[in-house]
Amino acid sequence: MIDREILLKTTDGAMSTFVTQPEEGGPSPVVFFYMDAPGKREELHDMARRLGSAGYTVLLPNLYYREVEHFELVRDDEVSVKEMFRLMSTLSNASVVADTQALFDFIDGDDQAVETRVGCMGYCMSGPFSLAVAAAFPTRVRAAASLYGVRLATEAADSPHLSVKNIAGEVYVAAAELDQHIQAAEVNRLEAAFAEAKTNARVEWYPGADHGFAFPGRGAAYDKPSAERHWERLHALFQRNL
């Protein structure tokens, strides 16, 4: 794999972005990988490499760049946890959509990326961001995944379930049965919105799984069978569409 850390110019500053690409066989389709709340870190870089080694150019931006150059949650540290929630509050679907234009600008100028074949994915806080990006760029995003995403169908004016009618690509939503950060009714509401809009979407429940099941470093929440299932689904989603 070829790894790079680059700075992408946005309307609000310079966004640090991890880029990983296969050494051979390019140019390759693209996946935008939106970080979860604990921050852009090596654990996510390794997950990006797992996708990249299957033949994708993967971009993982630091969405907190407006506030800090780098943040990585220190678990069981009250100050660090408080800072994480503060940083989360600075983000919105609109801000991530705006930042995504910088990702497109980069791949449009990269001869090792196939700019017409783009997917996106997000865990936790970025589940809704992935859906928002797919809705905002329907002619460019062919596939989108939300992985135990939160705030998927709320009363907010920018709730993702309200814009699924604008999504042209295929969508996959992984929901953890024991997730305390989102209610089943909210996931069901999103699924109903997909059905009404006739979106090419699949919502899959992971029995016995908790929030964070895909991250090996998440302690008891990590569930290897569920984690491997979600990788299988992601690879199939991107292979079909990219």
ABEGO torsion letter per residue (X at the ends): XBBBBBBBBBAAEBBBBBBBBBABGOBBBBBBBBBBAAEBBAAAAAAAAAAAAAGBBBBBBBAAAAABABBBBBBGBAAAAAAAAAAAAABBAAAAAAAAAAAAAAAAABAABBAABBBBBBBEAAAAAAAAAAAABAAABABBBBBGBBGABBABAABAAAAAAABABBBBBBBBAABAABBAAAAAAAAAAAAAAGBBBBBBBBBGBBBGAABAAAEAABBAAAAAAAAAAAAAAAAAAX
